[in-house]
Amino acid sequence: MDIADGAKKGDVTLEKGGVKVFLEKEANKLLSEANIDFSDERGFIISGMQKASCCG
């Protein structure tokens, strides 16, 4: 996770409450049902993330 000025080609852009999040397509799949919160003490907290499928 990093701070970006804008989306890169192929990124998905999500916006809520004036905050924009830019995700690569694969990350969007994993985070589609997740909640992302921010805590001053702990930084970004992600819960409810999809499990990645493994290719052997």
Backbone as a ProteinNet text record, in pm:
[ID]
protein_1_A
[PRIMARY]
MDIADGAKKGDVTLEKGGVKVFLEKEANKLLSEANIDFSDERGFIISGMQKASCCG
[TERTIARY]
84.7	0	89.4	52.8	133.3	41.5	90.8	15.6	48.9	-56.8	-37.7	-113.4	-64.4	-131.3	-249.8	-246.2	-352.5	-342.5	-444.4	-448.5	-349.4	-297.8	-214.7	-305.7	-258.4	-336	-382.3	-512.5	-568.8	-616.6	-588.1	-631.9	-782.2	-840.6	-979.4	-976	-1060.8	-1066.2	-1194.5	-1180.4	-1294.4	-1288.8	-1405.8	-1407.6	-1520.8	-1490.1	-1590.6	-1549	-1640.3	-1612.5	-1499.1	-1481	-1375	-1238.3	-1228.6	-1101.6	-1104	-1002.1	-991.2	-888.2	-922	-831.6	-814	-688.7	-656.5	-607.3	-672.1	-637.4	-605.7	-503.3	-479.8	-596.3	-622.5	-737.8	-736.4	-620	-611.4	-638.5	-587.7	-612	-759.5	-823.8	-966.3	-1047.6	-1009	-1077.6	-1065.4	-945	-921.3	-989.6	-1003	-1056.3	-1201.2	-1268.6	-1404.1	-1504	-1487	-1578.4	-1514.7	-1396.1	-1320.6	-1364.1	-1337.2	-1351.8	-1211.6	-1188.9	-1060	-1082.6	-1024.6	-1036.1	-897.6	-894	-766.6	-768.2	-659.3	-641.2	-513.5	-518.4	-397.9	-286.7	-323.3	-224.3	-171.5	-258.7	-221.3	-212.2	-252.8	-251.2	-374	-359.6	-471.4	-498.2	-627.8	-669.9	-766.3	-732.2	-815.2	-875.6	-1009.2	-1076.2	-1174.1	-1200.3	-1295.8	-1242.4	-1110.1	-1047.5	-1073.8	-1096.5	-1113.9	-982.4	-992	-871.5	-825	-694.1	-636.5	-637.2	-662.9	-653.3	-508.8	-464.9	-326	-317.3	-214.8	-198.4	-97.6	-107	-25.3	106.9
-116.5	0	123	220.4	340.2	457.7	576.7	696.5	731.9	756	787.2	914.8	983.3	1103.9	1070.3	953.9	915.5	770.1	723.9	584.2	559.8	437.7	393.8	323.5	305.4	238.6	101.7	74.8	-53.1	-57.5	46	48.7	73	25.6	53.4	165.2	266.3	378.3	370.5	371.2	373.5	504.1	561.7	686.9	681.7	723.2	730.7	840.5	929.5	1036.7	1127.6	1143.6	1230	1165.2	1038.6	966.3	871.9	879	790.1	682.2	560.2	446.2	389	368	312.3	169.5	74.4	-66.4	-131.2	-217.5	-302.7	-400.7	-455.7	-545.1	-662.3	-725.9	-840.7	-798.8	-684	-635.2	-603.1	-550.4	-519.6	-646.2	-757.6	-885.5	-927.8	-914.9	-956.8	-865.1	-737.9	-638.9	-601	-668.1	-628	-630.6	-717.6	-726.8	-677.9	-621.3	-582	-445.2	-423.2	-292.5	-238.9	-113.7	-50.2	68.7	64	171.2	228.4	343.7	404.7	438.4	406.3	436.4	517.8	624.8	705.2	621.8	525.1	442.1	327.9	270.9	149.4	166.5	279.4	298.9	234.6	185.3	123.4	-16	-46.1	-175.8	-235.2	-352.6	-418.4	-543.1	-555.5	-674.1	-727.1	-856.6	-917.5	-939.2	-950.9	-967.5	-1106.3	-1116.8	-1245	-1323.8	-1455.4	-1538.8	-1553	-1544.5	-1559.1	-1705.5	-1731	-1868.2	-1894.7	-2014.1	-2049.6	-2137.4	-2122.4	-2194.7	-2308.4	-2388	-2505.8	-2482.2
0	0	0	-83.3	-97.7	-128.8	-114.7	-148.6	-292.9	-374.7	-516.3	-551.5	-652.9	-701.7	-791.7	-853.1	-944.1	-982.1	-1053.4	-1096.3	-1208.9	-1213	-1325.3	-1425.7	-1546	-1649.6	-1601.6	-1612.8	-1571	-1427.5	-1347.9	-1208.4	-1197.7	-1090.2	-1054.6	-951.8	-968	-874.2	-792.5	-661.2	-569	-491.7	-462.2	-386.4	-284.2	-162.3	-56.3	39.8	69.5	164.6	121	-9.3	-59.9	-67.1	-28.2	-33.2	-152.8	-236.9	-352.4	-324.7	-366.1	-354.6	-494.6	-534.9	-665.5	-645.3	-711.4	-694.6	-828.5	-829.5	-944.6	-953	-1070.5	-1088.8	-991.3	-972.6	-881.6	-736.8	-696.8	-561.4	-543.4	-647.1	-639	-613	-676.4	-654.6	-507.7	-451.5	-313.3	-212.5	-247.1	-152.5	-178.6	-271.9	-311.6	-196.3	-100.3	14.1	144.7	135.8	255.6	307.8	435	498.1	524	484.9	508.1	598.8	716.9	815.5	841.3	905.7	941.9	1089.8	1156.8	1298.2	1312.7	1389.6	1412.9	1475.9	1556	1624.5	1537.6	1451.6	1378.7	1227.7	1173.9	1028.9	965.6	842.6	772	827.6	847	898.5	796.8	743.1	642.5	704.3	696.7	747.9	642.1	646.2	554.2	414.6	400.3	269.2	213.9	81.3	13.1	20	26.7	22	-122	-142.2	-276.2	-316.6	-443.3	-493.2	-532.4	-505	-532.3	-655.8	-728.1	-856.3	-843.9	-739.3	-728.7	-672.2
[MASK]
++++++++++++++++++++++++++++++++++++++++++++++++++++++++

